[in-house]
Amino acid sequence: MKKDIENEMEDELLAEYDFAQMKGGVKGKYVEQYRAGTNLVLLDPDIAQAFPNDAAVNDALRMLIKIAQRQQSNTAVQRSHEASQL
């Protein structure tokens, strides 16, 4: 079965596609970028519906970061205040 799939994929390329004759291609052109990783994130469909584009996602995440930082600093101030009352 696996061999059938491999043969089927090989048959899709036409004989006139001679990649050895093509100019301009560079082997491994993007290998360093690939090794460095990527920052792409797959959103669940229900989440993706809430954001029309990548800028909207970035804005929402920046706002969430600010809220989390404020919450964290408020908690630290509150703990400091409680400790001084003891």
C-alpha positions as CSV (number, residue, x, y, z in Angstrom):
1,M,0.0,0.0,0.0
2,K,2.8,2.4,0.9
3,K,4.6,1.7,-2.3
4,D,1.3,2.4,-4.3
5,I,1.2,5.9,-2.7
6,E,4.8,6.6,-3.5
7,N,4.3,5.5,-7.1
8,E,1.2,7.6,-7.4
9,M,3.1,10.7,-6.2
10,E,5.9,10.1,-8.6
11,D,3.5,10.0,-11.5
12,E,2.1,13.5,-10.8
13,L,5.3,15.1,-12.1
14,L,5.5,15.6,-15.8
15,A,8.6,14.6,-17.8
16,E,9.1,18.3,-18.8
17,Y,9.8,19.3,-15.2
18,D,13.6,18.9,-15.3
19,F,14.7,20.6,-12.1
20,A,18.3,20.2,-13.0
21,Q,17.8,22.6,-15.9
22,M,16.2,25.3,-13.7
23,K,18.3,28.3,-12.8
24,G,18.2,30.5,-9.7
25,G,17.4,27.9,-7.1
26,V,19.7,27.7,-4.1
27,K,19.8,24.5,-2.1
28,G,19.4,25.2,1.6
29,K,18.5,28.9,1.1
30,Y,16.2,29.0,4.1
31,V,17.8,26.3,6.3
32,E,19.0,28.7,8.9
33,Q,15.6,30.4,9.3
34,Y,14.1,26.9,9.6
35,R,16.6,25.9,12.3
36,A,16.0,29.1,14.2
37,G,12.3,28.2,14.5
38,T,9.2,30.1,13.7
39,N,6.8,32.3,15.6
40,L,3.7,31.0,13.8
41,V,0.8,29.9,16.0
42,L,-2.2,28.0,14.9
43,L,-5.4,29.4,16.4
44,D,-8.4,27.3,17.1
45,P,-11.3,28.2,14.6
46,D,-13.4,29.9,17.3
47,I,-10.5,32.1,18.4
48,A,-9.6,32.9,14.8
49,Q,-13.1,34.2,14.1
50,A,-12.6,36.9,16.7
51,F,-9.6,38.4,15.0
52,P,-9.7,39.8,11.4
53,N,-5.9,39.9,11.0
54,D,-2.5,39.4,12.7
55,A,-2.5,43.1,13.9
56,A,-5.7,42.4,15.9
57,V,-4.2,39.4,17.5
58,N,-1.0,41.3,18.4
59,D,-3.0,44.2,19.9
60,A,-5.1,41.9,22.0
61,L,-2.0,40.0,23.3
62,R,-0.3,43.3,24.1
63,M,-3.3,44.4,26.1
64,L,-3.4,41.1,27.9
65,I,0.3,41.5,28.8
66,K,-0.3,45.0,30.2
67,I,-3.3,43.8,32.3
68,A,-1.2,40.9,33.6
69,Q,1.7,43.2,34.5
70,R,-0.7,45.6,36.3
71,Q,-2.3,42.8,38.2
72,Q,1.2,41.4,39.2
73,S,2.3,44.9,40.4
74,N,-1.0,45.4,42.3
75,T,-0.6,42.1,44.0
76,A,3.0,42.9,45.0
77,V,1.9,46.3,46.4
78,Q,-0.9,44.7,48.3
79,R,1.4,42.1,49.8
80,S,3.9,44.8,50.8
81,H,1.1,46.7,52.5
82,E,-0.2,43.7,54.4
83,A,3.3,42.8,55.6
84,S,3.9,46.3,56.9
85,Q,0.6,46.1,59.0
86,L,1.8,43.0,60.8
